[in-house]
Amino acid sequence: MEIEKYRELIKSIVEKHGQCDSDDLPAATLRDREVETQIAFDLERDRYLMFHIGWRGERRVFGCVIHIEIREGKIWIQRDGTEVGIANELIASGVPKPDIVLGYRSPYMRKFTELAVG
């Protein structure tokens, strides 16, 4: 696949996950609880993020759920807080396994997967 197709695919995956939180509640429900799901795309540097920010009572909520980068033609998954797994979604969408790097795994552990080592 070409890089532009990777960009569009990653954006669509992140946007889809941005519609729900980990409990599969709509983003509007999260806002009712004073927690917002935000998406940030840095298209110049090929970085794609989704995170939660806000408050639940007196408890501050802030956390990155998804962080993906495109580096040297490969998709680097730096953070994956989804149940289904971003790599699984990419593979199901036709991305070759050698083009996916699990950046959240150590380089040593990456060699035991069917995916790229980096």
Rosetta blueprint (number, residue, H / E / L):
1 M L
2 E L
3 I H
4 E H
5 K H
6 Y H
7 R H
8 E H
9 L H
10 I H
11 K H
12 S H
13 I H
14 V H
15 E H
16 K H
17 H H
18 G H
19 Q L
20 C E
21 D L
22 S L
23 D L
24 D L
25 L L
26 P E
27 A H
28 A H
29 T H
30 L H
31 R H
32 D H
33 R L
34 E L
35 V E
36 E E
37 T E
38 Q E
39 I E
40 A E
41 F E
42 D E
43 L L
44 E L
45 R L
46 D L
47 R E
48 Y E
49 L E
50 M E
51 F E
52 H E
53 I E
54 G E
55 W E
56 R E
57 G L
58 E L
59 R E
60 R E
61 V E
62 F E
63 G E
64 C E
65 V E
66 I E
67 H E
68 I E
69 E E
70 I E
71 R E
72 E L
73 G L
74 K E
75 I E
76 W E
77 I E
78 Q E
79 R E
80 D E
81 G L
82 T L
83 E L
84 V L
85 G L
86 I H
87 A H
88 N H
89 E H
90 L H
91 I H
92 A H
93 S L
94 G L
95 V L
96 P L
97 K H
98 P H
99 D H
100 I E
101 V E
102 L E
103 G L
104 Y L
105 R L
106 S L
107 P H
108 Y H
109 M H
110 R H
111 K L
112 F L
113 T L
114 E L
115 L L
116 A E
117 V L
118 G L
